[in-house]
Amino acid sequence: MIRLILTILYISFFLLSFWYFITDHLQQKASATLLGQIWFNNSPTSLQLAEVVIDRYIDPCSLMSFLGCPSFLWHPTISSILQLPASIFFLILAVLILLLNQWLPHRRARKSSYNLWRDGSR
């Protein structure tokens, strides 16, 4: 079941990557569509909310003020990821899920516990 879900995910991400690659080239824009731009166009409030939650509650430097370090989780890390072209990001994500899918052990078929050919003629 997990392998089926991962297969659906990596096919979906490959298709998304292909979609953004084709649309970027058909529109002949100077730059590719960025991942953060897609997120902002689809749900700007969730992008702003994610930034606030990560900066305040998840970033270890903001949680422990005695560390005295600047926050590093959103602004250099996640904001850099959001500046990636969407086609490259979805392609990398699809390849990672494909590798994870290949890494998982294959499920073996169950052997039947009964024998229909009891006389051994088969």
Rosetta blueprint (number, residue, H / E / L):
1 M L
2 I H
3 R H
4 L H
5 I H
6 L H
7 T H
8 I H
9 L H
10 Y H
11 I H
12 S H
13 F H
14 F H
15 L H
16 L H
17 S H
18 F H
19 W H
20 Y H
21 F H
22 I H
23 T H
24 D H
25 H H
26 L H
27 Q H
28 Q L
29 K L
30 A L
31 S L
32 A L
33 T L
34 L E
35 L H
36 G H
37 Q H
38 I H
39 W H
40 F H
41 N H
42 N H
43 S L
44 P H
45 T H
46 S H
47 L H
48 Q H
49 L H
50 A H
51 E H
52 V H
53 V H
54 I H
55 D H
56 R H
57 Y H
58 I H
59 D L
60 P H
61 C H
62 S H
63 L H
64 M L
65 S H
66 F H
67 L H
68 G L
69 C L
70 P L
71 S L
72 F L
73 L H
74 W H
75 H H
76 P H
77 T H
78 I H
79 S H
80 S H
81 I H
82 L H
83 Q L
84 L L
85 P E
86 A H
87 S H
88 I H
89 F H
90 F H
91 L H
92 I H
93 L H
94 A H
95 V H
96 L H
97 I H
98 L H
99 L H
100 L H
101 N H
102 Q H
103 W H
104 L L
105 P L
106 H L
107 R L
108 R L
109 A L
110 R L
111 K L
112 S L
113 S L
114 Y L
115 N L
116 L L
117 W L
118 R L
119 D L
120 G L
121 S L
122 R L
